[in-house]
Amino acid sequence: MKRFAKLGLVAAALAAVWGTAMADITVGVVVSATGPAASLGIPEKNTVALMPQTMGGQKVNYVILDDASDTTAAVSNTRKLISENKADIIIGSSTTPNSLAMIDVVSENKTPMITLGASAKIIEPMDDKKKWVFKVPQNDSMMAGAIAEHMAKSGVKTVGFIGFNDAYGEGWLQEFKKAAEAKGIKLVATEAFSRTDTSVTGQALKIMGAKPDAVLVAGSGTPAALPEKTLKERGYKGRYYQTHGVANADFLRVGGKDVEGTLLPAGPVLVAHQLSDSHPVKKTAVAYVDSYETKYGKGSAATFGGHTWDAGRVLEAAVPEALKKGQPGTAEFRAALREALEKTKGVAGAHGVFTMAPTDHLGIQHGVVMVKIENGTWKYQP
């Protein structure tokens, strides 16, 4: 009987070890699949179905929650994913304000997060809270620089600015001011609007009164079409620029003929098939576009979904290293995963090549191209 008892204890111990070894990795995803930012969140949500089902030999479970473009919901969803679903990492959310609000939750629970928000403020300046946050969308500073350079080459001397009255618009104004000043471009009008506004006539008239050579709209998703449509209706004839926040088919649909000729910086994925074969991102960008459109239909791929894809690429590279120090579902694994993400090098995604560092949780290279809207589609501007 003693022999059988000992064998039973050994079997139980082995079962516990094997159970731990086979623990699934849980990835919590928070996106804005409804509300004003839905044109960002829907392709981000759809892309999850294309992400790796195993990483480092471990099964991956994805739990997706919709924050409805609401900051409070983004925070509560993050808490739920960590406390109830025991998420090992959080991906999201779609917008800068929501992502900023989530930082306190992930840092408090020592859970790494890969944001899909655009502003550099999400990861800068680095501190004890933001060290838990990583970023795959290009910083607004990178995109602002690309716009200012294009403006300067095109002879633009004065610019009118209208952006969201939140962290996204404010961050863009700050970065564009610096980029424009460096190129000798004068900002002659600055206006703001809400994501939910239905009229920006007053702001448009003030911008037109300043007679700028060009106008930059710092918004994202379909709401960013409103200022441009209003300016067109009022007869503004200058150049139009948008940010990478409008790089999806819904913006083209809502903007229609009013956004023809608009220029914007974007990730390479937006024009993946138009890139030269020598471009370091072409292979992975085309792979994402083709995978997405095979599942969801031709022309359905959007730059925002590419950010989710990139989050998966970076995470997939980090997981094997993290598994050497801990098992999914434990604090040790989450800490090890944060460290592994910080050491990720040369991971090619749909938007660029990522090499993270302790002082740079973006580390993106080859991540910006200029694009023009022509005949209702995106045209690469070499």
C-alpha positions, 0 to 999 in steps of 0.5 A: 500500500505504501508503494502505491501511495508513493506512486500516486504522489509521484503521478500527482506531482508529474501531473501538476508539472505537466499541467503547468507546462501546458498552460495556455497563454492568454492575450487580452484585446481591447479595441473600439469596435463600435463608436466614433473610432469603429473604423479603427477597431473593426479591422483591429478586431478582425485581424485577431483571427489571423494571429498565431494560435500557438507561440513557443509551443504553447496554445494562445487564447485571445479574449476580445472586448469592445470599449465602444470608443469610451475611455471608461470602458477601456479601463474597465475592460482592461481590469476585467481581462487581467482580474477575471481572464488572467491575461498575460498581456494586453493589446489595445486600445484603438485610440490614444485617449483610451490607451493612456487611460489603460496605463495605470491598470497594466502597470498596477498589475504588472502586466505588459501591454502593446498599444494600438494608439498613435501618440508618443505620449503613451510610451514617453517619457519612460517611467515606472508605469510606461515601462510596461507599455510597448507601441507598434503604431508609428509615433506622431512625431515621425508622421509629422516630420514626413508631412512637414518635409513634403510640404516644404518640398511642395512650396508650402509656406503657411498652414492651417491646423484643425485637430481633435480636442483630445490627446490625439489632436493635442499631441499632433499639434505639439509635434507638427509645430516642431516639425513645421518650424524646422522646415520654416513653415508658419502655422497661421491658424489653429482650431479643434473639434470633437470626434462626435461633432456634426459641424465645424463651419466656424472653425473652417471659416477661421482657417480660411480667413488666415489664407494658408497654403495648406491645411492639416487635419489631425483626426482619425477614422471617419470623423476626420473627413468632416473638416475637409468636406466643410472646407471643400464646400466653402471653397478652400483651394489649398492643399489638404493633408491628413494624418495616418489616422485616416488610412482606411476604406471607411474614410475614403467612403465617407470622404468621397470626392471631397478627399480626392488629392489628399496627402498623408503619411502612412505605414507601408502596409497601406500600399504594400503591393506598390512597394519595390521588392527591395523594401524591407517591409514588403514581404510581411506587409503583403502577407498581411494584406493577402491574408486579411483580404482572403478572409474578409474580401478584396480591398478590405485590408486597413492599416489599423489591422496591420498594427494588431498584426505587428503586435502579434509578430512582436509578441510571437518573437518575445514569448519563447524567451519569456517561457524560459523564466516562467509559465503563462498565468503567473507573475513571473511570466508577465515580468519575463514577457515584459523583459523579452519584449524590450529585447526584441530585435529586427522583427519585420511587421506590416508597418516596419521593422521593430527593434525595442530597447529599454529607452525606446518601446517603439523602435520602428524603422522603415515605417513611413511612406507618403500616400495620395488619394487618387480615384478613391484609392491610395497611391504611393508617392515614392 
